[in-house]
Amino acid sequence: GGVRGWYFYLNFTAVDVMAHELHTEVRWVEDQSLTTRDNARLSAPILLPAGIGRIVLVPSASHMARAQRNFVDQGFEVWPAPTDYLGQLPFAWNMLIPSVEGLGRSNTALREWLAICRDRISR
C-alpha cells in the first residue's frame, strides 16, 4: 500500500530515500559539497577515519571516470557502479536532425569534458 513511484520522494533528501529504500540507518552524511570533486574531498575526513576506505560509487555512467578518479585521489578504493547509461542507438539518417535529446546529450558531454580539463589543470 501507500504512494509509490518517484513523486513520493519529491520532498525528501537522498538520505531519506536511501533509508526508506534500503531499510537501514544512514550513518555518514556529507551534505556540503556542490561538485563530485568536493564530495570526494569532504567525504574522506568523514569515512576514512571510520575505517571506510572501500566504497561503491554510483554516479551516472557519463560521469563515472571522473568521479572515480576524484575518490581514488582522496584515498578510497572504488568499486564502480555506474547507472543512467545513454545507450548507443543504431544509426538512422534522422539522427542528423537537431533535437532536444541531442542537445541534452551534447550538454552532458561538454560539461564532463570541461570538468575533466578543470580537474587536470587544478591538480
C-alpha positions in Angstrom: 0.0 0.0 0.0 0.8 3.7 0.1 2.2 6.0 -2.5 4.7 4.5 -5.0 6.9 6.0 -7.6 9.4 8.8 -7.9 6.9 11.5 -7.0 6.8 10.1 -3.4 10.4 11.4 -2.9 10.0 15.0 -4.1 10.1 16.4 -0.6 12.8 14.1 0.7 16.6 14.2 0.8 18.8 11.5 -0.7 19.4 10.3 2.9 15.7 9.9 3.4 15.2 7.9 0.2 18.2 5.6 1.0 17.0 4.9 4.5 13.5 4.2 3.1 14.6 2.0 0.2 17.4 0.2 1.9 15.6 -0.2 5.3 18.7 0.8 7.1 20.1 3.7 9.2 22.3 6.1 7.3 25.4 6.7 9.5 27.5 9.1 7.5 26.3 12.2 5.6 28.3 14.7 3.6 25.9 17.4 2.5 28.1 20.4 2.0 29.6 19.7 -1.5 28.5 21.3 -4.7 30.6 19.1 -7.0 31.7 15.5 -7.1 35.3 16.6 -6.5 34.1 18.4 -3.3 32.1 15.4 -2.3 35.2 13.2 -2.5 37.3 15.8 -0.7 34.7 16.3 2.1 33.8 12.6 2.4 37.4 11.5 3.1 37.7 13.0 6.6 34.3 11.5 7.5 34.8 8.0 6.1 38.5 7.2 6.2 38.9 7.7 10.0 35.8 5.4 10.5 37.7 2.7 8.6 35.6 3.1 5.4 38.2 3.0 2.6 36.3 0.9 0.1 33.2 2.4 -1.4 30.7 1.6 -4.1 30.4 4.7 -6.3 27.1 5.2 -8.1 27.2 8.2 -10.5 25.8 8.4 -14.0 27.8 6.4 -16.5 28.9 9.5 -18.3 30.4 10.8 -15.1 32.0 7.6 -13.8 35.6 8.0 -14.9 36.0 11.5 -13.4 34.0 10.6 -10.3 36.2 7.5 -9.7 39.4 9.5 -10.2 38.2 12.1 -7.6 37.5 9.5 -5.0 40.7 7.5 -5.7 42.7 10.7 -5.4 41.3 11.1 -1.8 42.5 7.6 -0.8 39.4 5.4 -1.5 39.3 2.1 -3.1 36.4 2.5 -5.5 34.0 -0.2 -6.8 32.4 1.5 -9.8 28.6 1.0 -10.2 27.6 3.4 -13.0 23.9 4.0 -13.8 21.9 6.1 -16.2 23.5 4.9 -19.4 22.9 6.9 -22.5 22.9 3.8 -24.9 24.1 3.9 -28.4 21.3 3.6 -31.0 21.8 2.2 -34.4 22.4 4.9 -37.0 19.5 6.4 -38.7 19.6 9.5 -41.0 17.0 11.4 -38.9 19.7 11.3 -36.1 21.4 14.1 -38.0 18.5 16.4 -37.4 19.0 18.6 -34.3 16.8 17.6 -31.4 16.2 18.4 -27.7 17.6 15.0 -26.8 20.7 15.5 -28.9 21.2 18.9 -27.3 20.9 17.4 -23.8 23.5 14.7 -24.6 25.8 17.3 -26.1 25.4 19.4 -22.9 26.3 16.3 -20.7 29.4 15.5 -22.8 30.6 19.1 -22.9 30.2 19.6 -19.2 32.0 16.4 -18.5 34.9 17.3 -20.8 35.2 20.8 -19.2 35.2 19.4 -15.7 37.9 16.9 -16.7 40.0 19.8 -18.1 39.4 21.8 -14.9 40.4 18.9 -12.7 43.6 18.3 -14.7 44.6 22.0 -14.6 44.0 22.4 -10.9 45.9 19.3 -9.7 
